[in-house]
Amino acid sequence: MNDAKAEKIRKEVEAVLAEVRPSLEEHGGGAELVAIEGNKVVLELKGACHGCALSSFTFGVMVDDMIKERLPEIEEVEYE
């Protein structure tokens, strides 16, 4: 992946995270982009999001869908 494409992906993922950040922070949580690996992005769950039973819904549905809608080349979103 070239630098320009990686930067485009990084900016779009950061934009998605910025949109959901207020809701996450209300509950003491957060997420940050850790890596872009080909057609996969890796996010780290922070604070209350790490281990939360609802994080699979919040991230697995909302965030995954938002990222994949904006970046069709992303096939997988992984969480640490």
LINSULCOR-V434743 format. One record per pair of residues at least 6 apart in sequence whose ideal C-beta (glycine too) atoms are under 6 Angstrom apart, sorted by the first residue. I is the first residue (numbers start at 1). GAP is how many residues later the second one is. Records with the same first field share a line. If there is no record, write none. Layout:
I=GAP  GAP
This chain:
6=30
9=27  62
12=58  59
13=20  28  54
16=50  51
17=14
24=6
27=21
28=19  20
29=18  19  20
30=16  17
31=12  14
32=12
33=10
34=8  10
35=7
39=34  35  36
40=36  38
41=33  36
42=36
43=36
44=36
45=34
49=6
59=20
64=13
67=7  10
68=6
